Amino acid sequence: MSDAGQSHEKLVEAFRESMRHVAATVYAVTTSEGGRRYGILATAVSSLSFEPPSLLVCINRTASLHDPLERAERFCVNVLGLGNRDVAEHFMRPDADRFAVGDWLEAEDTPVLRTAQSSLICRAVHRHEFGTHTIFIGELLAAKHRQDATPLTYFDRNYIDISEAPKGSAHKV
């Protein structure tokens, strides 16, 4: 690579640009604390293990969800489907009541989106700080999945529909 020795600023910008071109499923990560609901959109979510069933979620320490999630016993990773774009757009509004849009219920003391492609309720078992983020590891307590849903996917600052894309391309939605 000829760009070795880049300045920190150039390296960060090259990293951002690279990550913008990685298609990612959109998740609404939620928790409750003291009767109040918290949630943000995230793309840094990954399965971790099948034994025990677990996943990891990376949350910026400046995010509104971070501190409540830091104290939470449980959280939910709602895998958004194409039909949940309204929820995603509403979650992006900083001063909005994020739960005013969508069909939400409480399960295992955490907000779950009824119409999500999948909902994965986890018990928080480990937290690890790295850089600007905290990595939360959750052990699965409950899960539901809808067979008829296509994930809401984010790519290059746009939502795309991967279900109808010919091989090698995608369509903005």
C-alpha positions in Angstrom: 0.0 0.0 0.0 1.5 3.3 -1.0 -0.4 5.3 1.6 1.6 3.9 4.5 2.6 6.6 6.9 -0.7 8.6 6.4 -1.4 11.4 8.9 -3.9 10.4 11.6 -6.6 12.7 10.0 -6.1 11.1 6.5 -6.1 7.6 8.0 -9.4 8.3 9.9 -11.0 9.8 6.7 -9.9 6.8 4.6 -11.3 4.5 7.2 -14.6 6.3 7.3 -14.8 6.3 3.5 -14.0 2.6 3.4 -16.6 1.7 6.0 -19.3 3.7 4.1 -18.9 1.2 1.3 -19.5 -1.8 3.5 -23.2 -2.7 3.3 -24.6 -3.2 6.8 -27.9 -4.3 8.3 -29.6 -1.6 10.4 -30.4 -2.4 14.0 -32.5 -0.6 16.6 -30.7 -1.4 19.9 -32.9 -0.7 22.9 -33.1 -0.9 26.7 -35.2 0.4 29.5 -34.1 2.1 32.8 -36.4 3.4 35.5 -39.5 3.1 33.3 -37.8 5.1 30.5 -37.0 3.6 27.1 -33.7 4.3 25.3 -32.6 3.3 21.8 -30.3 4.1 18.9 -29.7 2.9 15.4 -26.5 0.8 15.0 -24.7 -1.2 12.3 -21.9 -2.5 14.5 -23.6 -5.6 15.6 -22.3 -9.2 15.2 -23.1 -12.7 16.2 -20.4 -14.0 18.6 -21.1 -17.6 19.6 -23.7 -20.3 19.4 -22.6 -21.8 22.7 -23.8 -19.8 24.5 -25.9 -18.0 21.9 -24.5 -14.5 22.1 -23.8 -11.3 20.1 -21.8 -8.2 20.5 -22.9 -4.6 20.0 -20.5 -1.6 19.7 -21.9 1.7 21.0 -20.1 5.1 20.9 -19.7 6.3 24.5 -21.2 9.7 23.5 -24.5 8.0 22.3 -27.7 8.6 24.3 -28.0 4.8 24.8 -24.5 4.3 26.1 -24.9 5.1 29.8 -28.3 3.4 30.3 -26.9 0.3 28.5 -23.9 0.4 30.7 -26.2 0.0 33.7 -28.7 -2.3 32.0 -29.2 -6.0 32.8 -31.0 -6.6 29.5 -31.1 -5.1 26.0 -32.7 -5.9 22.7 -31.2 -5.9 19.2 -34.1 -5.3 16.8 -33.0 -6.3 13.2 -34.9 -3.7 11.1 -36.6 -4.9 7.9 -37.5 -2.8 4.8 -40.9 -2.2 6.3 -39.2 -0.5 9.3 -37.6 2.4 7.4 -40.0 4.8 9.1 -38.7 3.6 12.5 -35.1 4.1 11.3 -35.7 7.6 10.1 -37.5 8.5 13.3 -34.6 7.1 15.4 -32.2 9.4 13.5 -34.1 12.5 14.8 -32.1 13.6 17.9 -34.9 15.3 19.9 -37.7 12.9 18.9 -39.4 10.4 21.2 -37.8 7.4 19.3 -40.6 5.1 20.3 -43.4 7.2 19.0 -43.1 5.5 15.6 -43.5 1.7 15.3 -45.4 -1.0 17.2 -43.4 -1.5 20.4 -44.0 -3.9 23.3 -42.1 -4.6 26.5 -40.6 -8.1 26.8 -38.0 -9.1 29.4 -38.1 -5.5 30.6 -36.8 -4.1 27.3 -38.5 -2.5 24.2 -39.1 -4.9 21.3 -40.3 -3.8 17.9 -43.2 -6.2 16.9 -42.6 -5.7 13.2 -38.8 -6.1 13.2 -37.3 -8.8 11.0 -35.8 -10.3 14.1 -35.6 -9.3 17.8 -32.9 -10.7 20.0 -33.3 -10.1 23.7 -30.0 -10.4 25.6 -28.7 -10.4 29.1 -25.6 -8.1 29.3 -22.7 -10.3 30.4 -19.6 -8.3 29.5 -18.6 -4.8 28.6 -15.2 -3.8 27.1 -14.1 -0.2 26.3 -12.0 0.3 23.2 -11.3 3.7 21.6 -14.4 5.8 21.4 -16.8 2.8 21.9 -17.9 0.2 24.4 -18.3 -3.4 23.2 -21.4 -4.9 24.9 -21.6 -8.7 24.9 -25.1 -10.1 25.3 -26.2 -13.7 26.0 -29.4 -14.5 24.2 -32.5 -14.9 26.4 -35.2 -14.8 23.7 -35.5 -14.5 20.0 -38.1 -14.1 17.3 -37.8 -14.0 13.5 -40.2 -13.2 10.7 -39.6 -15.3 7.6 -41.1 -12.8 5.2 -38.9 -9.8 6.0 -35.9 -8.5 4.2 -33.3 -6.6 6.2 -33.0 -2.8 6.0 -29.5 -2.3 4.6 -27.3 0.8 4.7 -24.7 1.5 2.1 -22.9 4.7 1.1 -25.3 6.9 3.2 -28.4 5.3 1.6 -30.8 2.5 2.4 -30.7 -0.2 -0.2 -33.0 -3.1 -1.1 -30.8 -6.2 -1.4 -33.7 -8.5 -2.1 -34.3 -7.4 -5.6 -30.8 -6.5 -6.6 -29.3 -8.4 -9.5 -26.0 -9.9 -8.6 -23.4 -7.2 -8.3 -25.8 -4.3 -7.8 -28.3 -2.8 -5.3 -31.2 -0.4 -5.5 -31.8 2.6 -3.3 -35.0 2.6 -1.4 
